[in-house]
Amino acid sequence: MNIEKIAKAIEADAGQRLPDLRQALEEAKARVGRVTTPAQVAGTLRSLKPFG
């Protein structure tokens, strides 16, 4: 997994530099760090208050 190549592609798509991206990719490569399931993401989104 070429971290720099992947990071550059993601940043190009996002149109901006993402400071923590390389660290997150390194953690994913090493299989360490936080793992978030789709259910956890959905629960977090439900708990957010809408703007306005």
mmCIF file of the N, C-alpha and C atoms, coordinates in Angstrom:
data_MODEL
# 
_entry.id   MODEL 
# 
loop_
_atom_site.group_PDB 
_atom_site.id 
_atom_site.type_symbol 
_atom_site.label_atom_id 
_atom_site.label_alt_id 
_atom_site.label_comp_id 
_atom_site.label_asym_id 
_atom_site.label_entity_id 
_atom_site.label_seq_id 
_atom_site.pdbx_PDB_ins_code 
_atom_site.Cartn_x 
_atom_site.Cartn_y 
_atom_site.Cartn_z 
_atom_site.occupancy 
_atom_site.B_iso_or_equiv 
_atom_site.pdbx_formal_charge 
_atom_site.auth_seq_id 
_atom_site.auth_comp_id 
_atom_site.auth_asym_id 
_atom_site.auth_atom_id 
_atom_site.pdbx_PDB_model_num 
ATOM 1   N N  . MET A 1 1  ? 0.859   -1.176 0.000  1.00 0.00 ? 1  MET A N  1 
ATOM 2   C CA . MET A 1 1  ? 0.000   0.000  0.000  1.00 0.00 ? 1  MET A CA 1 
ATOM 3   C C  . MET A 1 1  ? 0.901   1.232  0.000  1.00 0.00 ? 1  MET A C  1 
ATOM 4   N N  . ASN A 1 2  ? 0.803   2.040  -1.035 1.00 0.00 ? 2  ASN A N  1 
ATOM 5   C CA . ASN A 1 2  ? 1.600   3.252  -1.150 1.00 0.00 ? 2  ASN A CA 1 
ATOM 6   C C  . ASN A 1 2  ? 0.825   4.411  -0.521 1.00 0.00 ? 2  ASN A C  1 
ATOM 7   N N  . ILE A 1 3  ? 1.170   4.719  0.721  1.00 0.00 ? 3  ILE A N  1 
ATOM 8   C CA . ILE A 1 3  ? 0.449   5.729  1.502  1.00 0.00 ? 3  ILE A CA 1 
ATOM 9   C C  . ILE A 1 3  ? 0.442   7.083  0.796  1.00 0.00 ? 3  ILE A C  1 
ATOM 10  N N  . GLU A 1 4  ? 1.597   7.517  0.318  1.00 0.00 ? 4  GLU A N  1 
ATOM 11  C CA . GLU A 1 4  ? 1.687   8.838  -0.298 1.00 0.00 ? 4  GLU A CA 1 
ATOM 12  C C  . GLU A 1 4  ? 0.839   8.923  -1.567 1.00 0.00 ? 4  GLU A C  1 
ATOM 13  N N  . LYS A 1 5  ? 0.870   7.893  -2.379 1.00 0.00 ? 5  LYS A N  1 
ATOM 14  C CA . LYS A 1 5  ? 0.085   7.877  -3.623 1.00 0.00 ? 5  LYS A CA 1 
ATOM 15  C C  . LYS A 1 5  ? -1.418  7.927  -3.313 1.00 0.00 ? 5  LYS A C  1 
ATOM 16  N N  . ILE A 1 6  ? -1.838  7.151  -2.328 1.00 0.00 ? 6  ILE A N  1 
ATOM 17  C CA . ILE A 1 6  ? -3.251  7.128  -1.942 1.00 0.00 ? 6  ILE A CA 1 
ATOM 18  C C  . ILE A 1 6  ? -3.663  8.480  -1.358 1.00 0.00 ? 6  ILE A C  1 
ATOM 19  N N  . ALA A 1 7  ? -2.817  9.034  -0.483 1.00 0.00 ? 7  ALA A N  1 
ATOM 20  C CA . ALA A 1 7  ? -3.122  10.322 0.146  1.00 0.00 ? 7  ALA A CA 1 
ATOM 21  C C  . ALA A 1 7  ? -3.246  11.430 -0.905 1.00 0.00 ? 7  ALA A C  1 
ATOM 22  N N  . LYS A 1 8  ? -2.332  11.449 -1.854 1.00 0.00 ? 8  LYS A N  1 
ATOM 23  C CA . LYS A 1 8  ? -2.389  12.476 -2.907 1.00 0.00 ? 8  LYS A CA 1 
ATOM 24  C C  . LYS A 1 8  ? -3.673  12.352 -3.731 1.00 0.00 ? 8  LYS A C  1 
ATOM 25  N N  . ALA A 1 9  ? -4.083  11.132 -4.028 1.00 0.00 ? 9  ALA A N  1 
ATOM 26  C CA . ALA A 1 9  ? -5.309  10.929 -4.802 1.00 0.00 ? 9  ALA A CA 1 
ATOM 27  C C  . ALA A 1 9  ? -6.529  11.393 -4.015 1.00 0.00 ? 9  ALA A C  1 
ATOM 28  N N  . ILE A 1 10 ? -6.580  11.067 -2.732 1.00 0.00 ? 10 ILE A N  1 
ATOM 29  C CA . ILE A 1 10 ? -7.714  11.482 -1.891 1.00 0.00 ? 10 ILE A CA 1 
ATOM 30  C C  . ILE A 1 10 ? -7.751  13.000 -1.769 1.00 0.00 ? 10 ILE A C  1 
ATOM 31  N N  . GLU A 1 11 ? -6.585  13.614 -1.536 1.00 0.00 ? 11 GLU A N  1 
ATOM 32  C CA . GLU A 1 11 ? -6.532  15.069 -1.411 1.00 0.00 ? 11 GLU A CA 1 
ATOM 33  C C  . GLU A 1 11 ? -6.891  15.760 -2.720 1.00 0.00 ? 11 GLU A C  1 
ATOM 34  N N  . ALA A 1 12 ? -6.483  15.196 -3.842 1.00 0.00 ? 12 ALA A N  1 
ATOM 35  C CA . ALA A 1 12 ? -6.843  15.770 -5.140 1.00 0.00 ? 12 ALA A CA 1 
ATOM 36  C C  . ALA A 1 12 ? -8.358  15.727 -5.324 1.00 0.00 ? 12 ALA A C  1 
ATOM 37  N N  . ASP A 1 13 ? -8.962  14.616 -4.931 1.00 0.00 ? 13 ASP A N  1 
ATOM 38  C CA . ASP A 1 13 ? -10.413 14.485 -5.034 1.00 0.00 ? 13 ASP A CA 1 
ATOM 39  C C  . ASP A 1 13 ? -11.124 15.454 -4.095 1.00 0.00 ? 13 ASP A C  1 
ATOM 40  N N  . ALA A 1 14 ? -10.573 15.633 -2.896 1.00 0.00 ? 14 ALA A N  1 
ATOM 41  C CA . ALA A 1 14 ? -11.185 16.522 -1.905 1.00 0.00 ? 14 ALA A CA 1 
ATOM 42  C C  . ALA A 1 14 ? -10.923 17.993 -2.225 1.00 0.00 ? 14 ALA A C  1 
ATOM 43  N N  . GLY A 1 15 ? -9.878  18.260 -3.010 1.00 0.00 ? 15 GLY A N  1 
ATOM 44  C CA . GLY A 1 15 ? -9.554  19.634 -3.360 1.00 0.00 ? 15 GLY A CA 1 
ATOM 45  C C  . GLY A 1 15 ? -8.852  20.391 -2.243 1.00 0.00 ? 15 GLY A C  1 
ATOM 46  N N  . GLN A 1 16 ? -8.322  19.659 -1.277 1.00 0.00 ? 16 GLN A N  1 
ATOM 47  C CA . GLN A 1 16 ? -7.611  20.311 -0.178 1.00 0.00 ? 16 GLN A CA 1 
ATOM 48  C C  . GLN A 1 16 ? -6.696  19.315 0.519  1.00 0.00 ? 16 GLN A C  1 
ATOM 49  N N  . ARG A 1 17 ? -5.725  19.845 1.242  1.00 0.00 ? 17 ARG A N  1 
ATOM 50  C CA . ARG A 1 17 ? -4.823  18.992 2.016  1.00 0.00 ? 17 ARG A CA 1 
ATOM 51  C C  . ARG A 1 17 ? -5.548  18.537 3.271  1.00 0.00 ? 17 ARG A C  1 
ATOM 52  N N  . LEU A 1 18 ? -5.391  17.268 3.599  1.00 0.00 ? 18 LEU A N  1 
ATOM 53  C CA . LEU A 1 18 ? -6.019  16.686 4.786  1.00 0.00 ? 18 LEU A CA 1 
ATOM 54  C C  . LEU A 1 18 ? -4.893  16.273 5.739  1.00 0.00 ? 18 LEU A C  1 
ATOM 55  N N  . PRO A 1 19 ? -4.624  17.097 6.757  1.00 0.00 ? 19 PRO A N  1 
ATOM 56  C CA . PRO A 1 19 ? -3.441  16.927 7.601  1.00 0.00 ? 19 PRO A CA 1 
ATOM 57  C C  . PRO A 1 19 ? -3.291  15.564 8.281  1.00 0.00 ? 19 PRO A C  1 
ATOM 58  N N  . ASP A 1 20 ? -4.351  14.963 8.744  1.00 0.00 ? 20 ASP A N  1 
ATOM 59  C CA . ASP A 1 20 ? -4.257  13.699 9.479  1.00 0.00 ? 20 ASP A CA 1 
ATOM 60  C C  . ASP A 1 20 ? -4.420  12.471 8.589  1.00 0.00 ? 20 ASP A C  1 
ATOM 61  N N  . LEU A 1 21 ? -4.567  12.673 7.315  1.00 0.00 ? 21 LEU A N  1 
ATOM 62  C CA . LEU A 1 21 ? -4.846  11.569 6.403  1.00 0.00 ? 21 LEU A CA 1 
ATOM 63  C C  . LEU A 1 21 ? -3.733  10.531 6.373  1.00 0.00 ? 21 LEU A C  1 
ATOM 64  N N  . ARG A 1 22 ? -2.497  10.974 6.272  1.00 0.00 ? 22 ARG A N  1 
ATOM 65  C CA . ARG A 1 22 ? -1.388  10.030 6.176  1.00 0.00 ? 22 ARG A CA 1 
ATOM 66  C C  . ARG A 1 22 ? -1.264  9.174  7.435  1.00 0.00 ? 22 ARG A C  1 
ATOM 67  N N  . GLN A 1 23 ? -1.461  9.795  8.586  1.00 0.00 ? 23 GLN A N  1 
ATOM 68  C CA . GLN A 1 23 ? -1.418  9.029  9.834  1.00 0.00 ? 23 GLN A CA 1 
ATOM 69  C C  . GLN A 1 23 ? -2.533  7.985  9.857  1.00 0.00 ? 23 GLN A C  1 
ATOM 70  N N  . ALA A 1 24 ? -3.733  8.378  9.437  1.00 0.00 ? 24 ALA A N  1 
ATOM 71  C CA . ALA A 1 24 ? -4.857  7.442  9.414  1.00 0.00 ? 24 ALA A CA 1 
ATOM 72  C C  . ALA A 1 24 ? -4.589  6.283  8.455  1.00 0.00 ? 24 ALA A C  1 
ATOM 73  N N  . LEU A 1 25 ? -3.994  6.582  7.308  1.00 0.00 ? 25 LEU A N  1 
ATOM 74  C CA . LEU A 1 25 ? -3.664  5.526  6.351  1.00 0.00 ? 25 LEU A CA 1 
ATOM 75  C C  . LEU A 1 25 ? -2.584  4.592  6.901  1.00 0.00 ? 25 LEU A C  1 
ATOM 76  N N  . GLU A 1 26 ? -1.609  5.158  7.596  1.00 0.00 ? 26 GLU A N  1 
ATOM 77  C CA . GLU A 1 26 ? -0.569  4.320  8.221  1.00 0.00 ? 26 GLU A CA 1 
ATOM 78  C C  . GLU A 1 26 ? -1.185  3.395  9.266  1.00 0.00 ? 26 GLU A C  1 
ATOM 79  N N  . GLU A 1 27 ? -2.113  3.923  10.058 1.00 0.00 ? 27 GLU A N  1 
ATOM 80  C CA . GLU A 1 27 ? -2.791  3.107  11.066 1.00 0.00 ? 27 GLU A CA 1 
ATOM 81  C C  . GLU A 1 27 ? -3.614  2.002  10.407 1.00 0.00 ? 27 GLU A C  1 
ATOM 82  N N  . ALA A 1 28 ? -4.281  2.333  9.322  1.00 0.00 ? 28 ALA A N  1 
ATOM 83  C CA . ALA A 1 28 ? -5.068  1.324  8.614  1.00 0.00 ? 28 ALA A CA 1 
ATOM 84  C C  . ALA A 1 28 ? -4.149  0.238  8.054  1.00 0.00 ? 28 ALA A C  1 
ATOM 85  N N  . LYS A 1 29 ? -3.021  0.651  7.530  1.00 0.00 ? 29 LYS A N  1 
ATOM 86  C CA . LYS A 1 29 ? -2.064  -0.306 6.983  1.00 0.00 ? 29 LYS A CA 1 
ATOM 87  C C  . LYS A 1 29 ? -1.560  -1.247 8.081  1.00 0.00 ? 29 LYS A C  1 
ATOM 88  N N  . ALA A 1 30 ? -1.308  -0.697 9.263  1.00 0.00 ? 30 ALA A N  1 
ATOM 89  C CA . ALA A 1 30 ? -0.800  -1.492 10.380 1.00 0.00 ? 30 ALA A CA 1 
ATOM 90  C C  . ALA A 1 30 ? -1.915  -2.201 11.142 1.00 0.00 ? 30 ALA A C  1 
ATOM 91  N N  . ARG A 1 31 ? -3.151  -1.936 10.732 1.00 0.00 ? 31 ARG A N  1 
ATOM 92  C CA . ARG A 1 31 ? -4.328  -2.514 11.389 1.00 0.00 ? 31 ARG A CA 1 
ATOM 93  C C  . ARG A 1 31 ? -4.405  -2.141 12.864 1.00 0.00 ? 31 ARG A C  1 
ATOM 94  N N  . VAL A 1 32 ? -4.097  -0.876 13.151 1.00 0.00 ? 32 VAL A N  1 
ATOM 95  C CA . VAL A 1 32 ? -4.235  -0.334 14.506 1.00 0.00 ? 32 VAL A CA 1 
ATOM 96  C C  . VAL A 1 32 ? -5.099  0.909  14.425 1.00 0.00 ? 32 VAL A C  1 
ATOM 97  N N  . GLY A 1 33 ? -5.419  1.468  15.559 1.00 0.00 ? 33 GLY A N  1 
ATOM 98  C CA . GLY A 1 33 ? -6.226  2.676  15.560 1.00 0.00 ? 33 GLY A CA 1 
ATOM 99  C C  . GLY A 1 33 ? -7.693  2.336  15.723 1.00 0.00 ? 33 GLY A C  1 
ATOM 100 N N  . ARG A 1 34 ? -8.496  3.326  15.567 1.00 0.00 ? 34 ARG A N  1 
ATOM 101 C CA . ARG A 1 34 ? -9.923  3.203  15.788 1.00 0.00 ? 34 ARG A CA 1 
ATOM 102 C C  . ARG A 1 34 ? -10.619 2.610  14.568 1.00 0.00 ? 34 ARG A C  1 
ATOM 103 N N  . VAL A 1 35 ? -11.498 1.671  14.817 1.00 0.00 ? 35 VAL A N  1 
ATOM 104 C CA . VAL A 1 35 ? -12.324 1.091  13.764 1.00 0.00 ? 35 VAL A CA 1 
ATOM 105 C C  . VAL A 1 35 ? -13.763 1.492  14.044 1.00 0.00 ? 35 VAL A C  1 
ATOM 106 N N  . THR A 1 36 ? -14.413 2.083  13.067 1.00 0.00 ? 36 THR A N  1 
ATOM 107 C CA . THR A 1 36 ? -15.793 2.536  13.225 1.00 0.00 ? 36 THR A CA 1 
ATOM 108 C C  . THR A 1 36 ? -16.681 1.733  12.286 1.00 0.00 ? 36 THR A C  1 
ATOM 109 N N  . THR A 1 37 ? -17.708 1.132  12.843 1.00 0.00 ? 37 THR A N  1 
ATOM 110 C CA . THR A 1 37 ? -18.635 0.346  12.031 1.00 0.00 ? 37 THR A CA 1 
ATOM 111 C C  . THR A 1 37 ? -19.685 1.267  11.419 1.00 0.00 ? 37 THR A C  1 
ATOM 112 N N  . PRO A 1 38 ? -20.344 0.841  10.360 1.00 0.00 ? 38 PRO A N  1 
ATOM 113 C CA . PRO A 1 38 ? -21.418 1.642  9.785  1.00 0.00 ? 38 PRO A CA 1 
ATOM 114 C C  . PRO A 1 38 ? -22.515 1.959  10.815 1.00 0.00 ? 38 PRO A C  1 
ATOM 115 N N  . ALA A 1 39 ? -22.806 1.033  11.702 1.00 0.00 ? 39 ALA A N  1 
ATOM 116 C CA . ALA A 1 39 ? -23.833 1.269  12.729 1.00 0.00 ? 39 ALA A CA 1 
ATOM 117 C C  . ALA A 1 39 ? -23.407 2.382  13.685 1.00 0.00 ? 39 ALA A C  1 
ATOM 118 N N  . GLN A 1 40 ? -22.123 2.446  14.022 1.00 0.00 ? 40 GLN A N  1 
ATOM 119 C CA . GLN A 1 40 ? -21.634 3.507  14.894 1.00 0.00 ? 40 GLN A CA 1 
ATOM 120 C C  . GLN A 1 40 ? -21.744 4.870  14.207 1.00 0.00 ? 40 GLN A C  1 
ATOM 121 N N  . VAL A 1 41 ? -21.408 4.916  12.941 1.00 0.00 ? 41 VAL A N  1 
ATOM 122 C CA . VAL A 1 41 ? -21.514 6.163  12.188 1.00 0.00 ? 41 VAL A CA 1 
ATOM 123 C C  . VAL A 1 41 ? -22.968 6.613  12.134 1.00 0.00 ? 41 VAL A C  1 
ATOM 124 N N  . ALA A 1 42 ? -23.864 5.697  11.849 1.00 0.00 ? 42 ALA A N  1 
ATOM 125 C CA . ALA A 1 42 ? -25.289 6.026  11.771 1.00 0.00 ? 42 ALA A CA 1 
ATOM 126 C C  . ALA A 1 42 ? -25.788 6.538  13.124 1.00 0.00 ? 42 ALA A C  1 
ATOM 127 N N  . GLY A 1 43 ? -25.354 5.916  14.201 1.00 0.00 ? 43 GLY A N  1 
ATOM 128 C CA . GLY A 1 43 ? -25.761 6.362  15.533 1.00 0.00 ? 43 GLY A CA 1 
ATOM 129 C C  . GLY A 1 43 ? -25.266 7.761  15.835 1.00 0.00 ? 43 GLY A C  1 
ATOM 130 N N  . THR A 1 44 ? -24.037 8.069  15.426 1.00 0.00 ? 44 THR A N  1 
ATOM 131 C CA . THR A 1 44 ? -23.500 9.396  15.636 1.00 0.00 ? 44 THR A CA 1 
ATOM 132 C C  . THR A 1 44 ? -24.260 10.422 14.819 1.00 0.00 ? 44 THR A C  1 
ATOM 133 N N  . LEU A 1 45 ? -24.580 10.094 13.586 1.00 0.00 ? 45 LEU A N  1 
ATOM 134 C CA . LEU A 1 45 ? -25.316 11.027 12.734 1.00 0.00 ? 45 LEU A CA 1 
ATOM 135 C C  . LEU A 1 45 ? -26.712 11.295 13.294 1.00 0.00 ? 45 LEU A C  1 
ATOM 136 N N  . ARG A 1 46 ? -27.348 10.280 13.851 1.00 0.00 ? 46 ARG A N  1 
ATOM 137 C CA . ARG A 1 46 ? -28.679 10.459 14.439 1.00 0.00 ? 46 ARG A CA 1 
ATOM 138 C C  . ARG A 1 46 ? -28.633 11.364 15.662 1.00 0.00 ? 46 ARG A C  1 
ATOM 139 N N  . SER A 1 47 ? -27.514 11.331 16.382 1.00 0.00 ? 47 SER A N  1 
ATOM 140 C CA . SER A 1 47 ? -27.415 12.111 17.614 1.00 0.00 ? 47 SER A CA 1 
ATOM 141 C C  . SER A 1 47 ? -27.082 13.575 17.371 1.00 0.00 ? 47 SER A C  1 
ATOM 142 N N  . LEU A 1 48 ? -26.639 13.914 16.165 1.00 0.00 ? 48 LEU A N  1 
ATOM 143 C CA . LEU A 1 48 ? -26.300 15.303 15.858 1.00 0.00 ? 48 LEU A CA 1 
ATOM 144 C C  . LEU A 1 48 ? -27.558 16.131 15.679 1.00 0.00 ? 48 LEU A C  1 
ATOM 145 N N  . LYS A 1 49 ? -27.514 17.337 16.188 1.00 0.00 ? 49 LYS A N  1 
ATOM 146 C CA . LYS A 1 49 ? -28.651 18.251 16.019 1.00 0.00 ? 49 LYS A CA 1 
ATOM 147 C C  . LYS A 1 49 ? -28.550 18.914 14.660 1.00 0.00 ? 49 LYS A C  1 
ATOM 148 N N  . PRO A 1 50 ? -29.643 19.041 13.944 1.00 0.00 ? 50 PRO A N  1 
ATOM 149 C CA . PRO A 1 50 ? -29.607 19.696 12.630 1.00 0.00 ? 50 PRO A CA 1 
ATOM 150 C C  . PRO A 1 50 ? -29.321 21.185 12.787 1.00 0.00 ? 50 PRO A C  1 
ATOM 151 N N  . PHE A 1 51 ? -28.700 21.760 11.774 1.00 0.00 ? 51 PHE A N  1 
ATOM 152 C CA . PHE A 1 51 ? -28.434 23.190 11.779 1.00 0.00 ? 51 PHE A CA 1 
ATOM 153 C C  . PHE A 1 51 ? -29.703 23.949 11.472 1.00 0.00 ? 51 PHE A C  1 
ATOM 154 N N  . GLY A 1 52 ? -29.802 25.151 12.039 1.00 0.00 ? 52 GLY A N  1 
ATOM 155 C CA . GLY A 1 52 ? -30.930 26.015 11.706 1.00 0.00 ? 52 GLY A CA 1 
ATOM 156 C C  . GLY A 1 52 ? -31.973 26.012 12.678 1.00 0.00 ? 52 GLY A C  1 
# 
